[in-house]
Amino acid sequence: MPLKLSLRPGERFVLNGAVVQNGDRRSVLVLQNKASVLREKDIMQADEANTPARRIYFPVMMMYLDEANADRYYDEFVRRMTEFMGVIANPPVLADCVAISKHCMAREYYKALMLCRRLIEYEDERLGNVP
């Protein structure tokens, strides 16, 4: 099934590890086969992985963007997820953690990333990082 991306002028995204930037006009890009695509807003730099939930998101993102070397990032993911689950008592959040782990084991990294966003939102609410 094709993936249709609507891009704002100047918007950047990663496509199979390459950073691509849209030109000066709004455009639509249609990908006809499987590819790792991540919009600029969903890309996290290593130094931004500075909270427990973000330390889970980062290795999952790396597994998604560099699937050939996913095993390199998997141990870090497992360690961070184990730490996080050890201090969380909220059943829906724990269920998300289990689902993220299952998606990672099935190499469904994009699905895991989207659930990781929920962990970050939960964490931000608890830490008061939400306006």
C-alpha positions as CSV (number, residue, x, y, z in Angstrom):
1,M,0.0,0.0,0.0
2,P,1.5,3.4,-1.0
3,L,2.4,6.0,1.6
4,K,1.4,9.5,0.8
5,L,3.3,12.4,2.4
6,S,2.1,15.9,2.2
7,L,5.1,18.2,2.8
8,R,5.2,21.8,3.8
9,P,7.7,24.1,2.1
10,G,11.2,23.4,3.5
11,E,10.0,20.4,5.6
12,R,12.6,17.8,6.2
13,F,12.3,14.0,6.7
14,V,14.5,10.9,6.8
15,L,14.0,8.4,4.1
16,N,15.9,5.1,4.6
17,G,18.6,7.0,6.5
18,A,18.9,9.9,4.1
19,V,17.8,13.4,5.2
20,V,15.6,14.9,2.5
21,Q,14.2,18.4,2.4
22,N,11.2,19.7,0.4
23,G,11.6,22.7,-1.8
24,D,9.9,26.0,-1.5
25,R,6.4,24.8,-2.3
26,R,4.0,22.5,-0.7
27,S,4.2,19.1,-2.4
28,V,3.0,15.5,-2.1
29,L,5.4,12.5,-2.2
30,V,4.0,9.0,-2.8
31,L,6.2,6.1,-1.8
32,Q,5.2,2.9,-3.7
33,N,7.1,0.4,-1.6
34,K,8.2,-0.2,2.0
35,A,10.6,2.4,3.3
36,S,11.6,3.9,6.7
37,V,10.2,7.4,6.8
38,L,10.3,9.7,9.7
39,R,9.3,13.4,9.7
40,E,11.5,16.0,11.2
41,K,9.1,16.5,14.2
42,D,9.5,12.8,15.1
43,I,13.3,12.8,14.9
44,M,15.1,12.9,18.2
45,Q,18.8,13.7,18.6
46,A,20.8,11.7,21.1
47,D,21.2,14.6,23.5
48,E,17.4,15.0,23.6
49,A,17.0,11.5,25.1
50,N,17.2,13.0,28.6
51,T,14.2,11.4,30.4
52,P,13.3,7.8,30.9
53,A,10.5,7.7,28.2
54,R,12.8,9.5,25.7
55,R,15.5,7.0,26.5
56,I,13.1,4.3,25.3
57,Y,12.0,6.3,22.2
58,F,15.6,6.9,21.0
59,P,16.7,3.3,20.5
60,V,13.4,2.4,19.0
61,M,13.8,5.3,16.5
62,M,17.3,4.0,15.7
63,M,16.1,0.5,15.1
64,Y,13.5,1.9,12.7
65,L,15.9,4.1,10.8
66,D,18.8,1.6,10.8
67,E,16.9,-1.7,10.7
68,A,20.0,-3.6,9.3
69,N,21.7,-2.8,12.6
70,A,18.7,-3.0,14.9
71,D,20.4,-5.6,17.2
72,R,22.9,-2.9,18.1
73,Y,20.1,-0.8,19.7
74,Y,17.9,-3.5,21.0
75,D,19.8,-4.2,24.3
76,E,19.6,-0.5,25.1
77,F,15.9,-0.5,24.5
78,V,15.4,-3.5,26.7
79,R,17.4,-2.0,29.5
80,R,15.5,1.3,29.4
81,M,12.1,-0.3,29.1
82,T,12.8,-2.6,32.1
83,E,13.9,0.4,34.2
84,F,10.8,2.4,33.1
85,M,8.4,-0.5,33.8
86,G,9.9,-1.0,37.2
87,V,8.7,2.4,38.5
88,I,5.4,2.7,36.7
89,A,2.2,1.5,38.3
90,N,-0.4,2.9,35.8
91,P,-2.0,-0.2,34.1
92,P,-2.7,1.6,30.7
93,V,0.9,2.8,30.6
94,L,2.2,-0.6,31.4
95,A,0.0,-2.1,28.7
96,D,1.6,0.4,26.2
97,C,5.0,-0.7,27.4
98,V,4.1,-4.3,26.7
99,A,2.7,-3.4,23.3
100,I,5.9,-1.5,22.5
101,S,8.0,-4.4,23.4
102,K,5.9,-6.8,21.3
103,H,6.1,-4.4,18.3
104,C,9.9,-4.3,18.7
105,M,10.2,-8.0,18.8
106,A,8.1,-8.3,15.7
107,R,10.3,-5.6,14.0
108,E,7.3,-3.2,13.8
109,Y,9.3,-0.3,14.8
110,Y,7.1,2.5,13.5
111,K,4.1,1.2,15.5
112,A,6.4,1.0,18.6
113,L,7.5,4.6,18.0
114,M,3.9,5.9,17.9
115,L,3.2,4.2,21.2
116,C,6.4,5.6,22.6
117,R,5.0,9.1,21.9
118,R,2.3,8.2,24.4
119,L,4.9,7.3,27.1
120,I,6.5,10.7,26.5
121,E,3.2,12.5,26.8
122,Y,2.4,10.6,30.1
123,E,5.9,11.4,31.4
124,D,5.6,15.1,30.5
125,E,2.2,15.3,32.2
126,R,3.7,13.8,35.4
127,L,6.8,16.0,35.3
128,G,4.9,19.1,34.5
129,N,6.5,19.7,31.1
130,V,3.1,20.3,29.5
131,P,1.9,23.9,29.1
